[in-house]
Amino acid sequence: MQELIKELGEDIYKLRRSIEEKAKNLRNKNIIIEGMMEERLIKKVNKIENLSLKIAAIDSGVFIKEFHGFYLLIIRSLGVIFRYENSKLIETTSFPKFPKVASFSFSEEEVEAIIKKNIKRVEEELSLAIKCMKENDIDALLIDGSLLPLPSDRPKEDSAVFQEFRRLIEIYNEILKTALDRKVMLIGVVKDSRSKKIIKELGINKGVDSYFLNFFLKKGERTSVFEYSKEDKLLREIKLSEKIRFFYLKASENDFPLRVEFIAEREESIEKTASLIYSLTSPFNNFAYPSILLEVDRRVAIKKEEVNSIEKLLSFYSNNSITPLRRNSRPFR
């Protein structure tokens, strides 16, 4: 076993060295990649010197468990609002005051149950984000993740959850329209992007864009802005998706670049978005992520003690009608 692990470790190191070397060699070349909307692939980002605005972030905590005959899904969603003046955080509030909790039970097959969980989670988050923009005078709103669904998120048309996905598409349409109507900077921050668009264009066969860009970019740099693929049938169903752009931002020498998605309604929205995320993220050396998203994640996380309490209450109110799967109730392990 040790020998196998040694070989695996050596292969991983070779891959890293190969990509690191290629990134350094390409850094000073004038690279053009399909979908680039600026002249150069590398752009410098400046922090906002006197950050004065009101910004919100939305996230959710999720618990799902399979019992005999059904799945139980609990989603807790919350928004946090930070108010900055002269780069100092002077006020923090929750929206709503207490987290919004939704519970669902369903009996779909395992694959569709996972899809349904994701649909419900995104639906709860986006619905709360829309409500937050309508009821609060905010300048920007951050979401943990992409602003648009991935092609793999779309279930088959004969799926039991397809109609629910169709309703989710309308919510995507509504959040983009609300952000534009309310003049709110709507930004999606993706921690671990799996996109391979850039490395494919550069002829790199292994890894993902963020891994390559970790060696290609330096702290305080971003990539050119890119547009989403116009061939994506799913995105054509979201009327305002054509306004969504993205770039990668390296905010720390010790962490991987973030993928940042935003509504590019005007030219100045590019630098404004990049500077805002860099200002919120750069203080953290080893986990470069906007502080407001870290805070809302902390508040909505569902703890193990809460899960145990939920199961006990459910058992009580169902007259002990719930039965865990055998693999989840082994007496010894």
C-alpha positions in Angstrom: 0.0 0.0 0.0 2.8 2.5 0.9 4.4 1.9 -2.5 1.2 2.6 -4.3 0.7 5.8 -2.3 4.3 6.8 -3.1 3.7 6.3 -6.8 0.5 8.3 -6.7 2.1 11.1 -4.8 5.0 11.3 -7.3 2.4 11.4 -10.2 0.5 14.3 -8.5 3.8 16.2 -8.0 4.8 15.7 -11.7 1.4 17.0 -12.8 1.8 20.1 -10.6 5.3 20.8 -11.9 4.2 20.3 -15.5 1.2 22.8 -15.2 3.3 25.2 -13.1 6.0 25.3 -15.7 3.5 25.7 -18.6 1.8 28.6 -16.7 5.0 30.4 -16.2 6.1 30.0 -19.8 2.7 31.3 -21.1 2.4 34.2 -18.7 4.3 36.7 -20.8 2.8 35.7 -24.1 -0.1 37.5 -25.7 -2.7 34.7 -25.4 -6.0 35.0 -27.1 -8.8 32.6 -26.0 -12.2 32.2 -27.5 -14.8 34.2 -25.5 -12.3 36.8 -24.2 -13.8 40.3 -24.0 -10.6 42.2 -23.3 -7.3 42.5 -25.1 -5.1 40.8 -22.6 -5.6 37.6 -20.5 -4.0 39.1 -17.4 -5.4 42.3 -15.8 -4.4 44.2 -12.7 -7.0 44.7 -9.9 -7.0 47.6 -7.5 -8.7 47.6 -4.0 -11.3 50.2 -3.2 -9.6 52.7 -0.9 -12.6 54.0 1.0 -15.2 51.2 0.8 -18.6 52.7 1.6 -21.6 50.7 0.7 -24.3 48.3 1.8 -23.8 44.7 0.7 -25.8 41.5 1.3 -25.0 37.8 1.0 -27.3 34.8 0.7 -26.5 31.2 1.6 -28.2 28.1 2.9 -27.5 25.0 5.1 -28.8 21.7 3.8 -29.6 18.4 5.5 -30.8 15.4 3.5 -31.3 11.8 4.7 -32.8 8.7 3.2 -35.2 6.6 5.3 -37.1 3.6 4.2 -39.7 4.9 1.7 -38.7 8.5 1.6 -36.1 11.3 1.8 -36.1 14.0 4.3 -34.8 17.4 3.2 -34.3 20.4 5.5 -33.1 23.8 4.1 -32.2 26.8 6.2 -31.6 30.0 4.3 -30.4 33.4 5.5 -29.1 36.7 4.3 -26.5 38.9 6.0 -26.2 42.6 5.3 -22.9 44.5 6.0 -22.7 48.3 6.0 -19.3 49.8 5.4 -18.2 53.4 5.8 -14.6 54.3 4.9 -13.6 50.7 4.7 -14.9 50.0 8.2 -17.7 47.6 9.0 -20.1 49.6 11.1 -23.3 47.5 11.0 -24.3 43.9 10.6 -27.9 42.7 10.3 -29.6 39.4 9.3 -32.3 39.1 6.7 -34.8 37.9 7.8 -34.2 38.3 11.5 -34.3 34.6 11.9 -33.3 32.0 9.2 -36.0 30.8 6.8 -36.5 27.0 7.3 -38.1 24.8 4.7 -38.7 21.0 5.0 -39.6 18.5 2.3 -40.2 14.8 2.1 -40.2 13.0 -1.3 -39.9 9.5 -2.6 -38.0 9.9 -5.9 -35.2 7.5 -7.0 -31.8 8.3 -5.6 -30.4 10.1 -8.7 -33.6 12.3 -9.0 -33.6 12.8 -5.2 -30.1 14.4 -5.5 -31.3 16.6 -8.4 -34.4 17.6 -6.4 -32.3 18.5 -3.4 -30.2 20.9 -5.6 -33.3 22.4 -7.2 -34.9 23.1 -3.8 -31.7 24.5 -2.3 -31.2 26.9 -5.2 -34.9 27.8 -5.3 -34.8 28.8 -1.6 -31.6 30.8 -1.9 -32.6 32.7 -5.1 -36.1 33.4 -3.7 -34.6 34.9 -0.6 -32.1 36.9 -2.6 -35.0 38.4 -4.7 -36.9 39.3 -1.5 -33.7 40.8 0.0 -33.2 43.1 -3.0 -36.8 44.2 -3.0 -37.0 45.0 0.8 -33.6 46.5 1.4 -31.7 49.4 0.0 -28.5 47.6 -0.9 -25.7 48.2 -3.4 -24.5 44.7 -4.0 -25.7 41.1 -3.3 -23.3 38.1 -3.3 -24.3 34.5 -3.8 -22.2 31.4 -3.0 -22.0 29.8 -6.4 -22.9 30.5 -9.9 -25.5 32.9 -11.1 -26.6 30.4 -13.8 -27.4 26.7 -13.9 -25.0 24.3 -15.4 -26.1 22.1 -18.4 -25.7 19.1 -16.1 -28.3 20.6 -13.7 -31.0 20.1 -16.3 -33.0 16.9 -15.7 -34.4 14.9 -18.6 -37.8 16.0 -19.8 -39.4 12.8 -18.8 -38.0 13.1 -15.3 -40.3 13.4 -12.3 -38.5 16.7 -11.3 -38.5 18.4 -14.7 -41.4 20.7 -14.0 -39.8 21.8 -10.8 -36.7 22.6 -12.8 -38.8 24.7 -15.2 -40.1 26.7 -12.3 -36.5 27.2 -11.1 -35.6 28.7 -14.5 -38.3 31.3 -14.0 -36.7 32.2 -10.6 -33.4 32.6 -12.4 -35.1 35.0 -14.8 -36.7 36.9 -11.9 -33.5 37.4 -9.9 -31.6 38.9 -12.9 -34.4 41.2 -13.7 -34.8 42.3 -10.1 -31.1 43.1 -9.8 -31.2 45.2 -13.0 -34.4 47.0 -12.0 -33.1 47.7 -8.5 -29.6 48.6 -9.8 -28.0 46.0 -7.5 -24.6 44.5 -8.3 -25.5 40.8 -8.4 -22.3 38.7 -8.0 -21.8 34.9 -7.9 -18.6 33.7 -6.2 -17.6 30.1 -7.0 -15.1 28.7 -4.6 -14.1 25.6 -6.5 -14.9 26.0 -10.2 -14.7 22.8 -12.3 -14.6 24.7 -15.6 -12.0 23.6 -18.2 -12.7 26.3 -20.8 -9.3 28.0 -20.5 -7.1 25.0 -20.2 -8.8 23.3 -23.2 -8.0 26.4 -25.3 -4.4 26.2 -24.2 -4.1 22.4 -25.0 -3.8 21.3 -21.4 -5.5 17.9 -20.9 -5.5 17.6 -17.1 -6.8 19.7 -14.2 -9.3 22.6 -14.2 -9.0 26.3 -15.0 -8.5 27.4 -11.4 -5.6 25.0 -10.9 -3.7 26.3 -14.0 -4.6 29.9 -13.1 -3.2 29.5 -9.6 0.3 29.4 -11.2 -0.5 31.8 -14.1 -1.9 34.7 -12.0 -0.2 36.6 -9.2 -1.9 38.2 -6.2 -4.1 41.1 -7.2 -4.6 39.9 -10.8 -7.6 38.7 -12.7 -8.2 37.1 -16.1 -9.9 38.9 -18.9 -13.7 38.9 -18.7 -15.3 36.0 -20.6 -18.8 35.5 -21.9 -20.8 32.3 -21.5 -21.1 30.0 -24.4 -23.9 31.1 -26.7 -24.4 27.5 -27.9 -25.7 26.5 -24.4 -29.4 25.7 -25.0 -30.2 25.9 -21.3 -29.0 29.5 -21.0 -31.1 30.6 -23.9 -34.1 29.8 -21.7 -32.9 32.5 -19.2 -33.6 35.7 -21.1 -31.0 37.9 -19.4 -28.3 35.3 -19.2 -26.6 37.1 -22.2 -25.6 39.8 -19.7 -23.7 37.5 -17.4 -19.9 37.5 -17.6 -17.2 35.9 -15.5 -13.5 36.2 -14.7 -11.0 34.5 -12.3 -9.5 36.6 -9.5 -6.4 35.6 -7.4 -6.7 37.5 -4.2 -4.0 35.7 -2.2 -0.6 34.1 -2.9 -1.6 31.1 -0.8 -5.0 30.3 -2.2 -6.5 29.4 -5.6 -8.3 31.9 -7.8 -12.1 32.5 -7.4 -14.4 32.4 -10.3 -16.5 35.6 -10.2 -19.8 35.9 -12.2 -21.6 39.2 -12.5 -24.1 41.2 -14.6 -22.1 43.3 -17.1 -24.6 46.0 -18.0 -22.0 48.8 -18.3 -18.3 48.9 -19.0 -17.5 50.2 -15.5 -19.2 47.2 -13.9 -16.2 45.1 -14.7 -13.6 47.0 -12.6 -16.2 47.8 -10.0 -17.0 44.1 -9.4 -13.3 43.0 -9.5 -12.3 45.7 -7.0 -15.1 45.0 -4.7 -14.4 41.2 -4.5 -10.7 41.8 -4.1 -11.3 44.3 -1.3 -13.6 41.8 0.5 -11.3 38.9 0.0 -7.6 39.9 0.1 -7.3 40.2 4.0 -7.5 36.3 4.1 -4.2 34.7 3.2 -5.1 31.0 3.3 -8.8 31.0 2.5 -9.3 34.0 0.2 -13.1 34.3 0.2 -15.4 37.3 0.8 -15.9 37.8 4.6 -19.6 38.4 4.3 -20.0 34.9 2.6 -18.0 33.3 5.4 -20.3 35.0 7.9 -23.5 33.9 6.4 -22.2 30.3 5.9 -21.3 30.2 9.6 -24.9 31.3 10.5 -26.8 28.8 8.4 -24.7 25.7 8.9 -26.9 22.8 10.3 -25.0 21.2 13.1 -25.1 17.5 14.0 -26.9 18.2 17.3 -29.7 19.9 15.3 -30.0 16.9 12.9 -30.4 14.5 15.9 -33.1 16.8 17.3 -34.9 16.9 14.0 -34.9 13.1 13.7 -36.2 12.7 17.2 -39.0 15.2 16.7 -40.0 13.6 13.4 -40.0 10.2 15.0 -42.2 11.5 17.8 -44.8 13.3 15.6 -45.0 10.3 13.1 -45.7 7.9 15.9 -42.3 6.2 15.4 -43.1 5.6 11.7 -39.7 6.5 10.3 -37.1 3.8 9.9 -33.4 4.5 9.0 -31.7 2.5 6.3 -29.8 -0.5 7.6 -26.5 0.9 6.3 -27.1 4.0 8.5 -27.9 2.1 11.7 -25.1 -0.5 12.0 -24.5 -1.5 15.6 -20.7 -1.8 15.2 -18.3 0.4 13.2 
